Amino acid sequence: MRKRYEVRGMMEWHPEFRVGRMRLQVAFTGGHLCGGAVTAASFETADPVVQKIIERSAAYQQNRIVVGATYEDEEAPAESEQSTSSVSVLEYSNEEEIRDHLHYMKGVPLESLCNEGACFAEADRLGVKLKKKRVIS
C-alpha cells in the first residue's frame, strides 16, 4: 500500500527521524502557497518500515504530518518525479551501523552484507544515501 503524507502550510520540509542509532531523512516537497490556493508539501512511499517510522514520530502524533491519500498498488498514480527523487539518508560512524540499517530497516539478509563493499553496493541498490558522521573534537 502506498501512502502520501502531507505537511500543510509548508512548501518544503526535510525532517530527520531517529530510530535507535539510525537516522532517516525524508523530503516533503511540492508545496505551494499562492493567492488563496494552498498545496501541502508531500512525500509518498510504499515502504512499510518508512511508513511505520513516520506514523510513530512526534510530528505525526501532533498532526503536523497527516496522511493525504492511500493507494492500493494497482490504483497508485504513475511514479512522480518527487517520489522517485526522495532518497533516505543514513548518517553512519562505522560499517556496523550501515549493516544494522540495511538489515533491520530494509530487510536485507545479513549474509549478503559480509563486507563494507557489499554494504555500500546494497545501499546504492536500495536508494539509501550514505553520509559519514562528522567527528568534532
C-alpha positions as CSV (number, residue, x, y, z in Angstrom):
1,M,0.0,0.0,0.0
2,R,1.4,3.4,-1.0
3,K,0.7,6.4,1.3
4,R,1.1,10.1,0.6
5,Y,2.0,12.1,3.7
6,E,1.4,15.8,3.8
7,V,2.6,18.8,5.8
8,R,0.2,21.6,5.4
9,G,1.3,25.2,5.2
10,M,4.8,24.2,4.1
11,M,6.4,24.4,0.7
12,E,9.3,22.1,1.6
13,W,10.4,20.2,4.7
14,H,13.3,17.7,5.3
15,P,12.7,16.2,8.8
16,E,15.1,13.6,10.2
17,F,13.6,10.7,12.2
18,R,15.8,8.8,14.6
19,V,15.3,5.1,15.2
20,G,17.9,3.9,17.7
21,R,21.3,4.8,16.2
22,M,19.9,5.2,12.8
23,R,18.5,8.3,11.1
24,L,16.0,8.5,8.3
25,Q,15.7,11.8,6.4
26,V,12.7,12.3,4.1
27,A,11.9,15.1,1.7
28,F,8.4,16.7,1.8
29,T,8.3,18.8,-1.4
30,G,5.9,20.2,-3.9
31,G,4.0,22.6,-1.6
32,H,2.6,25.9,-3.0
33,L,1.3,29.0,-1.2
34,C,-0.3,31.5,-3.6
35,G,-3.4,33.7,-3.8
36,G,-5.8,31.6,-1.7
37,A,-4.7,28.3,-3.1
38,V,-2.6,26.1,-0.8
39,T,-1.0,22.8,-1.8
40,A,0.7,20.9,1.0
41,A,4.2,19.6,0.8
42,S,4.1,15.9,0.4
43,F,6.1,12.6,0.5
44,E,4.9,9.3,-0.9
45,T,6.2,5.8,0.0
46,A,5.2,2.2,-0.3
47,D,7.9,1.1,2.2
48,P,6.0,-0.2,5.3
49,V,9.1,0.4,7.5
50,V,9.3,4.1,6.5
51,Q,5.5,4.4,7.0
52,K,5.8,3.0,10.5
53,I,8.7,5.3,11.4
54,I,6.7,8.4,10.2
55,E,3.5,7.3,11.9
56,R,5.3,6.8,15.2
57,S,7.0,10.2,15.1
58,A,6.1,13.1,17.3
59,A,5.2,15.2,14.2
60,Y,2.6,12.6,13.1
61,Q,1.2,12.2,16.6
62,Q,0.8,16.0,16.8
63,N,-0.9,16.2,13.4
64,R,1.9,18.1,11.8
65,I,2.2,15.2,9.3
66,V,-1.1,13.8,8.0
67,V,-2.0,11.0,5.6
68,G,-3.3,12.8,2.5
69,A,-4.1,9.6,0.4
70,T,-3.6,5.9,0.4
71,Y,-3.4,3.8,-2.7
72,E,-3.6,0.1,-3.3
73,D,-0.7,-1.0,-5.6
74,E,-3.0,-1.2,-8.7
75,E,-4.6,2.2,-8.2
76,A,-1.4,4.2,-7.4
77,P,-0.7,7.0,-9.8
78,A,2.4,6.8,-12.0
79,E,5.7,7.4,-10.3
80,S,6.1,11.2,-10.0
81,E,9.4,13.0,-10.1
82,Q,9.1,13.7,-6.4
83,S,8.6,10.1,-5.2
84,T,11.5,8.8,-7.3
85,S,13.8,11.6,-6.0
86,S,13.0,11.0,-2.4
87,V,16.0,9.2,-1.0
88,S,16.6,8.2,2.5
89,V,19.9,9.4,4.1
90,L,21.8,7.4,6.7
91,E,24.5,9.1,8.7
92,Y,26.9,6.4,9.9
93,S,30.0,6.2,12.0
94,N,31.0,2.7,11.1
95,E,30.2,-0.3,8.9
96,E,28.1,-1.9,11.6
97,E,25.5,1.0,11.5
98,I,25.1,0.5,7.8
99,R,24.7,-3.2,8.2
100,D,22.1,-2.7,11.0
101,H,20.1,-0.2,8.9
102,L,20.0,-2.4,5.8
103,H,19.1,-5.5,7.8
104,Y,16.5,-4.1,10.2
105,M,15.0,-1.3,8.2
106,K,15.3,-2.7,4.6
107,G,15.1,-6.4,5.3
108,V,18.4,-7.3,3.7
109,P,19.8,-10.7,4.9
110,L,23.0,-10.3,7.0
111,E,24.7,-12.9,4.8
112,S,24.7,-10.5,1.9
113,L,26.3,-7.8,4.0
114,C,29.6,-9.5,4.6
115,N,31.9,-6.6,4.0
116,E,32.0,-2.8,3.5
117,G,31.8,-3.0,-0.3
118,A,28.7,-5.2,-0.1
119,C,27.1,-2.8,2.3
120,F,27.7,0.2,0.0
121,A,26.5,-1.7,-3.1
122,E,23.3,-2.8,-1.4
123,A,22.7,0.7,0.0
124,D,23.1,2.1,-3.5
125,R,20.7,-0.5,-5.0
126,L,18.1,0.4,-2.4
127,G,18.5,4.2,-2.9
128,V,19.9,4.8,0.6
129,K,22.4,7.7,0.5
130,L,25.3,7.1,3.0
131,K,26.8,10.1,4.8
132,K,29.8,9.8,7.1
133,K,29.2,11.4,10.5
134,R,31.5,14.3,11.3
135,V,33.5,13.9,14.4
136,I,34.1,17.2,16.2
137,S,36.9,17.1,18.7
